[in-house]
């Protein structure tokens, strides 16, 4: 994860190459497929100052008998939907007044439709929570068509995972080793949804930055549809956050139907010590910067937010409720059953990542946009 403003601009080639080195002894001891990894309860930072007694009473009076909607920027069945429904089942009892919490799916544009809706049209009274793809920050950075929001103005509540992007490939595909794709004549087809999502952007950036012959097949409605396309043989693989891959494709990984053949980030994930980093194959320094830019939003994966304009006390109510849900033993038990390993971040950490991404030099942002354009 980036630690300094504009860090990918000032990181030297030597530092980036060093980050791609061998994994630690603890990493090497971890499982390689992730199918047997055990979800861990990660401490959740305090989300906001404690409410005063008057603020708590006002919140309880407001939320009693209300319905809170979590607006998800994807269809049913994918990782975002699964996370939203898990949170919806537990967060209500941590909101004063214990409102009913429901999930509303609003797919389209890799989360763009939901992001625009939450920013511009959703109620600004604390009854509408957004959950859309963190990579929408890249759409804002690159000036993508249809962006009608500013991620800096959302009232962020917290994110769910530190979730590096990985790519899986069917074990019967023509090529299963990433290094063999570099310079290959025939492309490997990888399925995706829409620009602005990991499933679409990641393979395109990987191909440009490494020379791997990957053809992105976009247009799937949800990542679950991509999985169906992979099963049908329409595509050979897909790219997605590791948490989503691990939780939704456990049987595939366990049975060897698919394998993870490349991962993003600056260090190999503890579950994937034998899977190469894309950075190991980067063509040049510009390629390394592009790969780091691709990776940055994954440090705040599956983020929850309120629209701009919500009263500050209700923002604090929801930040505290989300943090409390992440600590809830019943939530953690259900997350473990679903094989979801949460690494939550509070709003200030998310806002720092957003500032870093949006500080990217214009020429790099333009290059990134050129790569992900359909």
ABEGO torsion letter per residue (X at the ends): XBABBGAAAABBAAAAAAAABBBBAAAAABBAAGAABBBBBBBBBBABBBBBAAAAAAAAAAABGBBBBBBBABBBGBAAAAAAAAAAAAAAAABBGGBBBBBBBBBEGGGAAAAAAAAAABBAAGABBBBBBAAAAAAAAAGBBGBABBAAABBBAEBABBBBBBBBBBAABABABAAAABGBABBBBBBBBBBGBAAAAAAAAAAAAAGBBBBBBBGBABAAAAAAAAAAGABABBBBBAAAAAAAAAAAAAAGABBBABBBEABBBAABAABBBAAAABABAAAAAAAAAAAAAAABBGBBBBBBGBBAAAAAAAAAAAAAAAABAAAAAAAAAAGBBBBBBBAAAAAAAAAAAAABBAAAAAAAAAAABX
